[in-house]
């Protein structure tokens, strides 16, 4: 699946994407943004912003840049930013595998339903790591292949079909993270049937230390606040800030 085909497929979806996929994927988007605990003036990049369904969910005290390859999708997103007067949002047509941003430009990078919908996920993940500052957060909301052998076998069978629709089903989270500087701080299953995963990673590039004294994942956000994630009984994490 090449970039031109991806752009063509998603531009063809643009006018009906919200009606077909908006409600199904809403819970995952809402969970991702609700748990970000966004700080004032935090710099957020949304990779594959699509029609901008998530943009109204962010607080207005942060700065958001959204990129997408599809001109049709971006037109829908622009309509939303105009409708909601989101002056804190900038939109750009850009290839996520070759971003035009400087290194460490963002505190947080969000990629919802992106990693399995691009021709070269390694390029995209590496670019997200590059433009995210050391210790920043990279959030991936995606379907990753299941450890269940029966489901995994089904995913491999249907993957050639779903590729024609613009995404693949046979990619595992371990494969995506292998060889990167990303450390998982939080993971939870979301959306119908819990078939999608919300994964929050700390960007440990340039020797950034991820673990603190009690073993919890930690990062320092752009405003100098320390943020820690402590696991609770159900495997989810709560955010805490010390000023």
C-alpha positions, 0 to 999 in steps of 0.5 A: 500500500503506497502513499498515493493509495492511502491518500486516495482511500482516505480522501474518498472516506472524508465526507462520510468518515464521521458518520461511519467511524465517529461513534465507534471510535469515540470512546477511544479518542475520548479516553486518550485525551481525557487522560492526558492531563494537558498542561497550559501551553503544552505542545501537542502534535496529532498525527493523522488528524483526519476529519478532526473528530478529536480536536474539540476534546482538547482543552484550549490552553494547549497548542495543537498541530494536526497533520494528515496526508489526505486533503479531503480529511483536512478540509473536514478538520478545517471546517471543525476548527472554524465552526468551534473557533479553535484558534489554538489549532494549526493544520498541515498536509504532511507525510507522517513518515517525513515530517517537516518539524524540527527535532523535539518540537512537541511535548506530546504526540498523539496517533489515533488509528494511524500506525496500522494505516500507513505503508511504513509504520517504522518510519512514522514511529521513528518520526514521532520519536524524533519530533517529540522531546526527550521525556515527552509522551507518545500516545498510540490508539490502535488495534494491535494483533491479539495474543490469542492464536485463533484471533491472530490467525483470523487477523492474518487471513483478513489483513490482505482485505483490510489493506485495501480499505486502508489499514492492516490487522496483523501488526503487534505492539511488540513489533511496533516498539521493538528497537525504539526508545519508547517505554510503555507507561500505560495501556488499556483496551478501549472501544467496542469489544475492547479490540483496540488499545490505548498505549501511552509511552514515554520517549526515552531518547537521548538517554532520558531516564524513564523509571523513578525510585519506586519503579513507576514510569515518569516524565517531565512535561514542558512546563517543568512539572513532574508527572508519574503514573501509578498502576491501580488494581485493574492495570490502568494508571492515574495521573499525579502531579507534583509542583 
